[in-house]
Amino acid sequence: MAAEKKRRQKEPSVSIIVPCLNEEGNLRGTIESIKEALASAKAFSDYEILIFNDFSTDGTGKLAEEIKKTEKGVKVIHNPRNMGFGYNYTEGVRLARKDYIIMVPGDNEIPAEAIRQVLSQAGEADVIIPYTANTHVRALSRRVISKLFVIIINTLFGLNVIYYNGTCLIKSSLLKKVPLKTWGFAYMAAILVRLLRSGASYREVGVEIKPRASGKTKAFRFKNIMSVGSAIASLFWEVRIKERSSYNSPRGARG
């Protein structure tokens, strides 16, 4: 018993950010998947779950409060207006109090096994980057746009990452030092570019996702597409021109 307690004390902790916009039909399943993954990964001694209700117009906020009453370590943040994915992640990083940070969308697309695969890699690198192994579950248009996005980012920033929009597991000590300037859907790409160009190590892990059980993706709204273009241009200016001496040490290894 004493040995087990000592082992657990050495294990790190994790903050899990769960952004939700009208995910009443998916949120509970997301939380259940997270809990199952945490239990099976056995990689963390403690955790917190930060649910962001991003001004939902359905019953998401009420459901989040119900979950908070019955589940350990759950905190709920209600945004006064719709702020977007990137804001929720940025605010979640600010509020996070654990050793690692990961974001799991409230749409329940990511099954427990996929989350477990990412969590179980804690300590193997500064950044654990998942990529979708079963891309056929997504629409062809989404796959094409995603592939083009990856090619553009890799070309502009001299990297060779498979996927930029996954549920990355990142050391809090590193992430909290990154300037989180992007609130749109390119927020994770901007973070990864800054971290990897600064010399952070990384490992990539293939995971399988599942189709949404309810609702539609919000990723391809016009305002989101426009924000991605603006974010990439701003990031290029910062990383490759204005402050390039600070971002000239890319390294890492694929898992």
C-alpha positions in Angstrom: 0.0 0.0 0.0 2.8 2.4 0.9 4.7 1.6 -2.3 1.5 2.3 -4.4 1.0 5.6 -2.6 4.6 6.6 -3.2 4.3 5.7 -6.9 1.1 7.8 -7.3 2.8 10.8 -5.7 5.4 10.7 -8.4 2.9 10.7 -11.2 2.0 14.1 -12.7 -1.4 15.7 -12.8 -3.4 16.9 -15.8 -5.9 19.7 -16.6 -8.5 18.8 -19.2 -10.2 21.7 -21.0 -13.6 20.8 -22.5 -15.1 23.6 -24.8 -18.8 23.3 -25.5 -21.1 25.1 -27.9 -24.6 23.6 -28.1 -23.3 20.1 -27.1 -26.2 19.0 -24.9 -26.4 15.7 -26.7 -22.7 15.1 -26.5 -21.2 16.5 -23.3 -22.1 13.7 -20.9 -20.5 11.2 -23.3 -17.4 13.3 -23.5 -17.0 13.4 -19.7 -17.5 9.6 -19.5 -14.9 9.0 -22.2 -12.4 11.3 -20.3 -13.0 9.5 -17.0 -12.6 6.1 -18.7 -9.4 7.2 -20.4 -7.9 8.6 -17.1 -8.7 5.3 -15.3 -7.2 3.1 -18.0 -4.1 5.3 -18.8 -3.0 5.2 -15.1 -0.6 8.1 -15.9 -1.8 10.8 -13.6 -2.1 11.1 -9.8 -4.8 13.9 -10.0 -6.8 15.8 -12.6 -9.3 18.7 -13.1 -11.9 19.1 -15.9 -12.6 22.6 -17.0 -15.9 22.7 -18.9 -16.4 25.9 -20.9 -20.1 26.6 -21.9 -19.5 28.9 -24.8 -22.8 30.8 -24.6 -24.8 27.7 -25.7 -28.5 28.2 -26.6 -29.5 24.7 -25.7 -29.3 22.8 -22.4 -25.5 22.5 -22.4 -25.0 25.0 -19.5 -27.6 23.3 -17.3 -26.1 19.8 -18.0 -22.6 21.1 -17.2 -23.8 22.2 -13.8 -25.4 18.9 -13.2 -22.2 17.1 -14.1 -20.3 19.4 -11.8 -22.4 18.3 -8.8 -21.7 14.6 -9.3 -18.2 14.4 -10.8 -14.9 14.9 -9.0 -12.7 17.8 -10.1 -15.1 19.4 -12.5 -15.3 23.2 -12.8 -17.7 25.0 -15.1 -17.1 28.4 -16.8 -20.1 30.1 -18.5 -19.0 32.6 -21.2 -21.1 35.8 -21.3 -21.1 35.6 -25.1 -19.7 33.2 -27.7 -15.9 33.5 -27.6 -14.7 30.6 -29.8 -12.5 27.6 -29.5 -9.2 29.5 -29.2 -10.4 31.7 -26.4 -11.7 28.8 -24.4 -8.4 27.1 -24.7 -6.4 30.2 -23.8 -8.6 30.9 -20.8 -8.3 27.2 -19.8 -4.6 27.4 -19.9 -4.7 30.4 -17.7 -6.9 28.7 -15.1 -5.2 25.3 -15.3 -3.3 24.2 -12.1 -1.9 20.8 -13.1 1.3 19.6 -14.6 0.0 18.8 -18.1 -2.8 20.4 -20.2 -5.0 18.8 -22.8 -8.1 19.9 -24.6 -10.9 17.5 -25.4 -13.9 19.0 -27.4 -17.3 18.5 -25.9 -18.6 17.0 -29.2 -17.8 13.4 -28.1 -15.9 12.6 -31.4 -12.9 11.3 -29.5 -13.4 7.9 -27.9 -11.9 6.9 -24.6 -9.3 4.7 -26.2 -8.0 7.6 -28.3 -7.8 9.9 -25.3 -6.0 7.1 -23.3 -3.4 6.7 -26.1 -2.5 10.3 -25.8 -2.5 10.5 -22.0 -0.4 7.4 -21.7 2.4 9.1 -23.6 2.9 11.7 -20.8 6.6 12.1 -20.1 7.8 10.7 -23.4 8.2 14.2 -24.9 7.3 17.8 -24.1 4.4 17.7 -26.6 2.3 14.7 -27.5 0.6 15.3 -30.9 -2.3 13.0 -32.0 -3.4 12.6 -35.6 -6.5 11.0 -37.0 -5.7 7.5 -38.2 -9.1 6.7 -39.6 -9.7 9.9 -41.7 -12.5 8.2 -43.7 -15.0 8.9 -40.9 -14.9 12.5 -41.9 -16.3 14.1 -45.0 -14.1 14.3 -48.1 -14.3 18.1 -48.1 -13.1 18.3 -44.5 -10.2 15.9 -45.3 -9.0 17.9 -48.3 -9.1 21.2 -46.4 -7.3 19.7 -43.4 -4.6 18.3 -45.7 -4.1 21.6 -47.4 -3.8 23.3 -44.1 -1.1 20.9 -42.9 0.9 21.4 -46.1 0.7 25.2 -45.8 1.8 25.2 -42.2 4.7 22.7 -42.7 5.9 24.6 -45.8 5.8 28.1 -44.2 7.4 27.1 -41.0 9.9 24.3 -42.0 8.2 21.6 -40.0 7.0 18.0 -40.8 4.0 17.5 -38.5 1.2 15.1 -39.6 -1.7 17.0 -38.0 -2.1 20.3 -36.2 -5.6 20.3 -34.8 -5.6 17.4 -32.4 -6.0 17.1 -28.7 -2.4 17.7 -27.8 -1.0 16.9 -24.4 1.5 19.6 -23.4 3.6 20.3 -20.3 2.0 23.2 -18.5 5.4 24.8 -17.7 6.1 25.2 -21.4 2.6 26.1 -22.5 2.1 28.9 -20.0 5.2 30.6 -21.5 3.8 30.6 -25.0 2.2 33.8 -26.3 -1.4 32.7 -26.9 -2.4 35.3 -29.4 -4.7 33.3 -31.6 -8.3 32.6 -30.6 -9.6 31.2 -33.9 -9.4 27.6 -35.2 -5.7 28.0 -35.9 -4.9 28.4 -32.2 -3.3 24.9 -31.8 -1.3 25.2 -35.0 0.1 28.5 -33.7 1.0 27.0 -30.4 2.7 24.0 -32.0 4.7 26.2 -34.4 5.9 28.3 -31.5 6.8 25.4 -29.3 8.5 23.2 -32.0 10.4 26.1 -33.5 11.6 26.9 -30.0 13.1 23.5 -29.6 10.4 21.5 -27.7 10.5 17.8 -28.3 7.4 16.0 -29.6 5.9 12.6 -30.3 3.1 11.9 -32.7 0.4 9.3 -32.0 -2.2 7.9 -34.4 -5.7 7.7 -32.9 -9.1 6.7 -34.2 -12.0 9.1 -33.8 -15.8 8.5 -34.2 -18.5 10.4 -36.0 -20.4 13.0 -34.0 -23.4 11.5 -32.2 -25.3 14.9 -32.4 -25.0 18.2 -34.1 -22.6 19.5 -36.8 -19.0 20.8 -36.7 -18.6 24.5 -36.3 -15.1 24.5 -37.8 -16.0 25.7 -41.3 -18.0 28.7 -40.6 -17.0 31.7 -42.8 -15.7 33.7 -39.8 -13.5 30.8 -38.7 -12.0 30.3 -42.2 -11.2 34.1 -42.3 -9.6 34.0 -38.9 -7.3 31.1 -39.9 -5.9 33.1 -42.8 -5.2 36.1 -40.7 -3.7 34.0 -37.9 -1.3 32.3 -40.3 -0.1 35.6 -41.8 0.5 37.1 -38.3 2.3 33.9 -37.1 4.6 33.9 -40.2 5.6 37.5 -39.6 6.4 36.8 -35.9 8.2 33.4 -36.3 10.0 33.7 -39.7 10.7 37.5 -39.8 10.3 39.7 -36.7 11.5 37.3 -34.0 13.1 34.5 -36.1 16.2 34.3 -33.8 13.9 33.1 -31.0 12.3 30.4 -33.2 15.3 28.8 -34.9 15.7 25.5 -33.0 13.2 23.0 -34.4 13.7 19.5 -33.2 11.7 16.5 -32.0 11.0 12.9 -32.9 7.9 11.0 -34.2 6.5 8.1 -32.2 
